[in-house]
Amino acid sequence: MHIESLDQFGSRRSPVVSTTGVVATSQPAASAAGAEILSRGGNAADAAVAAAAALQVTQPCSTGLGGDAFCLYYDAASRTVRAINGSGPAPRSLSLDACREAARTAGTGNRIPPYHAYTVTVPGAAAAWELTLSTFGRLSLGDVLAPAIRLAENGFPVAPLTAKWWAAGVEKQLSHHTYGHELMIDGRAPRAGELIRLAPLARTLRAIAEGGADAFYRGEIAVRIEEAVREAGGVIDRDDLASFAAEEVTPISAEYRGVRVWECPPNGQGLAALIALNVLSRLADWPAHDPGERYHVAIEAMRAGFADAGAYIADPAFAGVPVESLLSLAYASERARAISADRRAESVGPGKLPAAGDDTVYLAVVDRDGNACSFINSNFAGFGTGIVPRGCGFSLQNRGHGFVLDAGHPNVVAPGKRPYHTIIPGMITRADGSLFGPFGVMGGMMQPQGHVQVVTSMIDDDVDPQAALDRPRFQIADGEPDGEIMLEDSAGDAVARGLAERGHAVRFVHGAERAVFGLGQVIRLEQGVAWAGSDPRGDGCAVAPLP
């Protein structure tokens, strides 16, 4: 059978509408797993964890138990938003000197080499799944993991874009490690439409279903993780794993045009999105009618957000992060005054503070009661390090690549410290505290940029979630304030010309490579009806349970 070119799928999507709840993910089987849990009486938190586990099975080239997770949960009864940080720290025996030597040998400058075993931080996902359920859910971990276990045991056909990313990860990561074959078929990546069974992963999921997160952090799985990392030259040990716990944290937020946008606090980079939205909210003539000017001003606001994020975001247990000052309206006004509608700023550095007063899966769920869960889970880059613990069926993240090696920087690597984190779930509430909806756009440094573009589309232009996701995006390359501007080809020549005239270095991105603009999921609740969109740049969809 001929598979349409991945360069450009020709179909269109409508938003999925439902009164029984809805689940939006980057894999149809994962969305179906979440919808199954909703139909069995689970709430948004239960469905989110079920979908996250199913994504570990169906998209292991982006996510899984070897990575981290964050959650924002909206409780309809109390009209409150709560947050969970499931990011793990660096091993306690990891030293700055050792990381610098590895970087010197590999020629990676100020960063640990991207796939080095030193980049393996404690995987936080299993603890985040368990804490999400125990804090917000109704069902047991065993009930919620059942669909993912079935998928892993019985097998599933691999989606077209996922097959492309899987193949890249086999070549770049899995093929260099002893047990990478546990995520292959006869030593190769599965092809599009090919059935793959992941028996080792099914056993791991079953162990967690029966023994909880303890089975991961204090049992045989922990022994296998230590063995695999040590064999690859890393230093993580069972004590690092056994001492870890995910934690509930206080979310941060900013008002934007009559709604409140919520993010997880640092060490995550959601702060960058809020800074940019704050800046845009202080501009009287935003959004501009001229498309080139609109893209330009959003880019300039995002450059300011990234400059501040790079300077200040770190593990708050190790470095003070001036969140209140960075989100003050006085600071936003100062940043806004520096933006010209006609010209790119030559350079954008961290602002002067007033007195203090990257591959992933994202999923969104709204249940029939109006609760919502915004959930994100990631290996960092594809299969992460590509290190697979023997007999476990998942790969370990390379999140430690997010540290820097400058001794005086807030985000410098240190034992027991969590790195700057790219993965950020989002949530929007209305002025009266009611739910607008969960949203997110996975993809490294694209994530806060995607948040800003999706939020402004829905709030300023009042478009539905699918339309917001369909719009062509920009990305400031690598999240560097002075980086080139990657522009989705469908934005058109007029936008590219308008940006170039204002001083931006612009590069069009075409076809399947448009995945660099992230894969988003968005749900909007209007008068009891959930409207869901799923990103056309990926393989996913939104699924609603039957009444």
C-alpha positions in Angstrom: 0.0 0.0 0.0 1.2 3.5 -0.9 1.6 5.8 2.2 1.1 9.4 1.3 4.3 11.4 1.5 5.2 12.5 5.0 6.2 15.8 3.5 2.7 17.1 3.5 -0.5 15.3 4.6 -3.3 16.7 2.5 -6.3 16.1 4.9 -8.0 18.6 7.3 -9.2 18.1 10.8 -12.2 19.3 12.7 -12.3 19.7 16.4 -13.7 16.8 18.4 -16.7 17.9 20.5 -18.0 16.0 23.5 -20.1 16.2 26.6 -18.7 12.9 28.1 -15.1 14.1 28.3 -12.2 13.9 25.8 -8.6 12.8 25.6 -6.1 14.4 23.1 -2.7 12.8 22.6 -0.1 12.2 19.9 -1.1 8.6 19.4 -4.7 7.3 18.6 -4.2 4.2 20.8 -3.1 6.4 23.8 -6.2 8.6 23.3 -8.3 5.5 23.2 -6.7 4.2 26.4 -7.5 7.4 28.2 -11.1 7.4 26.9 -11.5 3.8 28.1 -10.5 4.9 31.6 -13.1 7.8 31.4 -15.8 5.3 30.4 -14.9 3.1 33.4 -15.5 6.0 35.8 -12.1 7.4 36.0 -11.5 11.2 36.1 -9.2 13.4 34.1 -6.1 12.4 36.3 -6.8 8.7 35.8 -7.2 9.1 32.1 -4.1 11.2 31.8 -1.9 8.6 33.5 -3.4 5.8 31.4 -2.7 7.8 28.2 0.9 8.6 29.4 1.5 4.9 30.0 0.1 4.0 26.6 2.4 6.6 25.0 5.3 4.9 26.7 4.3 1.9 24.7 3.3 3.5 21.3 5.9 6.3 21.2 8.9 5.2 23.2 11.1 7.3 20.9 9.8 10.4 22.8 8.7 9.4 26.2 8.5 6.8 29.0 9.4 5.5 32.4 13.0 6.5 31.8 12.1 10.2 31.7 10.4 12.9 33.7 6.8 14.2 33.9 4.9 17.3 35.0 1.2 17.8 35.7 -1.3 20.6 36.1 -4.7 19.6 37.4 -7.9 21.7 37.4 -10.4 20.7 40.0 -13.9 21.8 38.9 -15.5 21.6 42.4 -13.0 24.0 44.0 -12.0 25.9 40.8 -8.3 25.5 41.7 -5.2 24.6 39.7 -2.6 22.4 41.3 0.8 21.2 40.0 3.1 18.2 40.3 6.8 18.2 39.5 8.1 14.8 38.6 11.6 15.7 37.5 14.5 13.9 38.9 17.9 15.2 40.1 21.5 14.5 39.0 23.2 11.6 40.8 24.7 12.5 44.2 28.1 11.3 43.1 28.2 13.3 39.8 30.8 16.1 39.9 31.2 19.3 37.9 34.9 18.3 37.2 33.9 15.0 35.7 31.3 16.6 33.5 33.7 19.2 32.3 36.2 16.6 31.4 33.6 14.7 29.4 32.6 17.9 27.6 36.3 18.7 26.9 36.9 15.3 25.4 33.7 15.4 23.2 34.1 19.1 22.3 30.6 20.1 23.6 31.7 23.3 25.3 29.5 24.3 28.1 27.3 21.2 28.1 27.6 17.5 29.0 27.8 15.5 25.8 24.2 15.0 24.8 24.1 11.2 25.0 26.7 10.6 27.7 25.7 8.5 30.7 26.4 11.5 32.9 23.2 13.0 31.4 21.0 10.3 33.1 19.1 12.0 35.9 16.8 10.1 38.2 13.7 9.2 36.1 10.7 10.9 37.6 7.8 9.6 35.5 6.8 6.6 37.6 6.7 8.7 40.8 4.7 11.4 39.0 2.2 8.9 37.7 1.6 7.5 41.2 1.4 11.0 42.9 -1.0 12.2 40.2 -3.3 9.3 40.9 -3.1 9.4 44.7 -3.6 13.2 44.8 -6.3 13.7 42.1 -7.4 10.3 40.8 -10.1 7.8 41.7 -8.7 4.5 40.3 -5.8 2.4 41.3 -2.5 2.3 39.5 -3.2 -1.3 38.4 -6.5 -0.2 36.8 -5.0 2.7 35.0 -2.0 0.8 33.6 -4.1 -2.1 32.3 -4.6 -0.6 28.7 -0.9 0.1 28.3 0.0 -3.4 29.4 -2.4 -4.9 26.9 -0.9 -2.8 24.1 2.6 -3.9 25.0 1.7 -7.6 25.3 -0.6 -7.9 22.3 1.3 -5.4 20.0 0.3 -2.4 18.0 0.9 -1.1 14.5 3.4 1.8 14.4 2.1 5.1 13.0 3.9 6.6 10.0 5.6 9.6 11.6 6.4 7.7 14.7 8.2 5.1 12.5 10.4 7.8 11.1 11.3 9.1 14.5 11.9 5.6 15.8 14.3 4.8 13.0 16.3 7.9 13.7 16.5 6.9 17.3 17.7 3.4 16.6 20.5 4.8 14.4 21.5 7.6 16.8 20.9 6.0 20.2 19.6 2.5 20.7 22.0 0.8 18.4 24.9 1.9 20.5 23.8 0.1 23.7 23.6 -3.5 24.7 19.9 -3.9 25.3 18.6 -1.4 22.7 17.3 -4.4 20.8 14.4 -4.6 23.3 12.9 -1.7 21.4 13.5 -3.1 17.9 12.4 -5.8 15.5 15.3 -8.1 14.5 17.8 -5.3 15.1 16.0 -2.6 13.3 13.2 0.0 13.8 9.6 -1.1 13.1 8.3 0.2 9.8 5.1 2.2 9.4 2.1 -0.1 9.9 4.2 -2.9 11.3 3.1 -4.7 14.4 5.5 -4.6 17.3 5.2 -6.3 20.7 7.2 -5.0 23.7 7.2 -7.9 26.2 10.0 -6.6 28.4 8.1 -3.3 28.8 4.9 -5.1 29.5 6.6 -6.9 32.4 7.9 -3.6 33.7 4.5 -2.0 33.6 2.9 -5.0 35.3 5.5 -4.8 38.1 4.6 -1.2 38.7 0.9 -1.9 38.5 1.3 -4.5 41.2 4.0 -2.9 43.4 3.5 0.8 42.7 6.4 3.2 42.2 8.4 1.3 44.8 8.8 -1.5 42.3 10.6 1.0 40.0 12.7 2.9 42.5 13.5 0.2 45.1 13.1 -3.2 43.4 14.8 -5.2 40.6 14.1 -2.4 38.1 16.3 -0.1 40.1 19.1 -2.7 40.2 18.9 -3.0 36.4 19.0 0.9 36.0 22.1 1.1 38.1 23.8 -1.8 36.1 23.0 -0.2 32.8 24.2 3.3 33.6 27.4 2.1 35.3 28.1 -0.1 32.2 27.8 3.0 30.0 30.1 5.0 32.2 27.6 6.9 34.4 27.4 7.1 38.2 23.7 6.8 39.1 23.0 4.3 41.9 20.2 2.6 43.8 20.4 5.2 46.6 19.7 8.0 44.1 16.6 6.1 42.9 15.3 5.1 46.3 15.5 8.6 47.8 13.5 10.2 45.0 9.9 11.5 45.3 7.8 13.6 43.0 6.3 16.6 44.7 3.3 18.8 44.6 4.3 22.4 43.9 2.5 25.8 43.6 1.8 26.7 40.0 2.6 30.1 38.6 0.3 32.2 36.4 -0.2 35.5 34.6 -3.3 37.3 33.4 -3.7 37.6 29.6 -6.6 39.5 28.1 -9.2 38.4 30.6 -8.0 34.9 31.2 -5.4 33.4 33.5 -2.6 31.2 32.0 -1.1 28.7 34.4 2.3 26.9 34.2 4.5 24.8 36.5 7.1 26.8 38.4 10.9 26.5 37.8 12.9 24.3 37.3 10.5 24.2 34.3 10.6 26.9 31.5 6.9 27.8 31.7 8.1 31.1 33.2 9.4 32.0 29.7 6.0 31.7 28.2 4.4 33.8 30.9 7.0 36.6 30.6 6.3 36.8 26.8 2.5 36.8 27.3 2.9 39.6 30.0 4.9 41.6 27.5 2.4 41.2 24.8 -0.4 42.2 27.2 1.3 45.6 27.8 1.3 46.5 24.0 -1.8 48.6 23.1 -1.6 47.7 19.4 -1.1 44.0 19.8 -2.0 41.9 17.8 -1.2 43.8 14.7 -3.3 43.4 11.5 -0.2 43.1 9.4 0.9 39.4 9.5 4.6 40.2 9.3 4.4 42.7 12.2 2.3 40.2 14.3 5.0 37.5 13.9 7.8 40.0 14.6 6.3 41.4 17.8 5.6 37.9 19.1 9.1 36.8 18.3 10.5 39.9 20.1 8.4 39.1 23.2 9.6 35.5 23.1 13.2 36.6 22.8 12.8 38.5 26.1 11.3 35.5 27.7 14.1 33.3 26.6 16.8 35.8 27.7 15.3 35.8 31.2 14.8 32.1 31.3 18.4 31.4 30.4 19.6 33.7 33.1 17.4 32.8 36.0 15.7 29.4 35.6 17.2 26.6 37.8 16.3 24.2 40.6 14.8 26.6 43.2 16.3 24.3 45.9 19.8 25.5 44.8 19.2 29.0 43.4 16.7 31.7 44.0 14.5 32.3 41.0 12.9 35.8 41.1 9.5 34.6 39.7 7.4 37.4 41.3 9.7 40.1 39.9 9.9 38.6 36.4 6.1 38.3 36.3 5.4 41.8 37.6 3.5 44.2 35.3 6.1 46.9 35.9 8.8 44.6 34.5 6.5 43.6 31.6 6.0 47.2 30.7 9.7 47.9 30.8 10.3 44.9 28.4 7.4 46.0 26.2 8.8 49.5 25.8 12.0 48.0 24.3 10.0 46.4 21.4 9.9 48.2 18.1 7.2 47.3 15.6 9.5 48.0 12.7 12.9 46.6 13.7 14.4 43.6 15.4 16.4 44.4 18.5 20.1 43.8 17.9 20.5 41.9 21.1 18.2 40.9 23.9 19.7 40.3 27.4 18.1 39.6 30.7 16.1 42.5 31.9 16.8 44.7 34.9 14.7 43.4 37.7 12.5 45.6 39.8 12.7 45.3 43.6 11.4 41.8 44.5 7.9 41.9 46.2 13.7 19.6 23.4 11.4 15.2 22.3 8.4 14.8 24.5 4.8 13.8 24.5 2.0 16.1 25.7 -1.6 15.1 26.4 -4.7 16.9 27.6 -7.9 15.5 29.2 -11.2 17.0 30.3 -13.7 14.7 32.0 -17.5 14.8 32.1 -17.4 16.7 35.4 -15.2 19.5 34.0 -12.0 18.4 35.7 -8.9 18.8 33.5 -5.4 17.4 33.4 -2.5 18.8 31.5 0.2 16.2 31.4 3.7 16.0 29.8 6.2 13.2 29.8 9.6 13.1 28.1 12.9 11.3 27.5 14.4 14.7 26.5 15.9 13.8 23.1 14.2 10.9 21.3 15.2 7.7 23.2 17.2 9.9 25.6 20.6 8.3 26.1 19.5 5.2 24.4 20.5 3.2 27.5 18.0 0.4 28.1 18.2 -1.4 31.4 18.3 -5.2 30.8 14.9 -6.8 30.5 13.0 -3.5 31.2 12.0 -2.3 27.8 12.4 1.4 28.2 15.3 3.8 27.6 16.8 6.3 30.0 16.6 10.0 29.5 19.4 12.5 28.8 17.9 15.3 30.8 21.2 16.3 32.4 22.2 17.8 29.0 20.1 20.7 30.2 22.7 21.7 32.8 25.5 24.2 32.1 29.1 23.9 33.2 29.7 27.5 34.3 30.4 27.4 38.1 28.7 30.7 38.8 25.5 30.0 36.8 22.2 29.2 38.6 21.8 26.2 36.4 25.3 24.7 36.8 25.3 20.9 37.3 25.5 19.8 40.9 24.9 16.5 42.9 21.2 16.1 43.7 20.2 19.1 41.6 17.4 19.2 39.0 18.3 20.8 35.6 16.5 23.5 33.6 13.5 21.6 32.3 12.0 22.1 28.9 8.7 20.2 29.4 5.8 22.4 30.4 2.0 21.6 30.6 -0.3 24.6 30.4 -3.8 25.5 31.7 -6.2 28.4 31.2 -8.9 29.6 33.5 -11.5 32.4 33.0 -11.8 35.4 35.2 -14.4 33.7 37.4 -12.1 30.7 38.0 -14.0 28.4 35.6 -12.1 26.2 33.2 -11.1 27.4 29.8 -9.0 24.4 29.1 -5.7 22.5 29.2 -3.1 23.0 26.5 0.5 22.2 25.6 2.9 22.0 22.7 5.8 19.5 23.1 9.2 19.9 21.6 12.2 21.1 23.6 12.7 24.9 23.4 9.7 25.1 21.1 7.4 24.6 24.0 7.0 28.1 25.5 7.0 29.5 21.9 4.1 27.1 21.1 2.3 28.1 24.3 2.4 31.8 23.3 1.3 31.1 19.8 -1.6 28.8 20.7 -2.8 31.1 23.6 -2.8 34.2 21.5 -4.6 32.5 18.7 -7.4 31.3 21.0 -7.7 34.4 23.1 -7.0 37.3 20.7 -8.7 35.7 17.7 -11.2 33.4 19.4 -10.4 30.4 17.2 -11.2 26.8 18.1 -8.4 24.5 19.4 -7.9 22.7 16.1 -7.6 26.0 14.2 -5.1 27.3 16.8 -3.0 24.2 16.3 -3.3 24.3 12.5 -1.8 27.8 12.2 1.7 28.1 10.9 4.3 28.7 13.6 7.7 30.3 14.1 10.5 29.0 16.3 13.5 30.9 17.6 16.1 28.3 17.0 17.4 26.5 20.1 15.6 29.1 22.3 18.6 31.5 21.9 17.5 35.1 21.9 19.7 35.8 18.9 18.9 32.6 17.0 17.6 32.4 13.5 13.9 32.3 13.0 12.5 29.0 11.6 9.2 29.6 9.9 6.7 27.0 8.8 6.4 27.1 5.0 2.6 27.6 5.1 3.2 31.0 6.8 3.9 32.3 3.3 6.3 34.6 1.6 4.7 37.8 2.8 5.4 36.9 6.5 8.9 35.8 5.7 9.5 39.1 3.8 8.1 41.1 6.6 10.4 39.5 9.1 13.4 39.8 6.9 12.7 43.5 6.4 12.7 43.9 10.2 16.1 42.4 10.5 15.4 38.7 11.3 17.3 35.9 9.7 14.5 33.6 8.4 14.6 30.0 7.2 11.5 28.2 5.9 10.9 24.6 7.2 9.1 22.2 5.0 7.3 18.8 5.1 7.9 16.3 7.8 10.6 18.5 9.3 7.8 20.7 10.5 7.7 18.5 13.6 10.3 21.0 14.9 7.4 23.3 15.6 6.0 20.9 18.2 3.1 18.6 18.5 0.3 20.2 20.5 -3.0 19.1 22.1 -5.6 21.6 23.2 -9.1 21.3 24.8 -11.5 24.2 25.3 -14.6 23.9 27.5 -17.6 26.0 26.4 -21.0 25.7 28.1 -20.3 22.1 29.2 -19.0 21.0 25.8 -15.4 20.1 25.3 -13.8 21.1 22.0 -10.5 19.2 21.4 -7.8 19.6 18.8 -4.7 17.5 18.0 -1.7 18.7 16.1 -1.7 17.9 12.4 2.1 17.7 12.5 1.9 14.3 14.3 0.1 11.0 14.3 -2.4 11.7 17.1 -6.0 12.5 17.5 -8.6 13.4 20.2 -11.0 10.6 21.3 -14.2 10.9 23.4 -15.8 8.1 25.3 -19.3 7.0 24.2 -22.2 8.2 26.4 
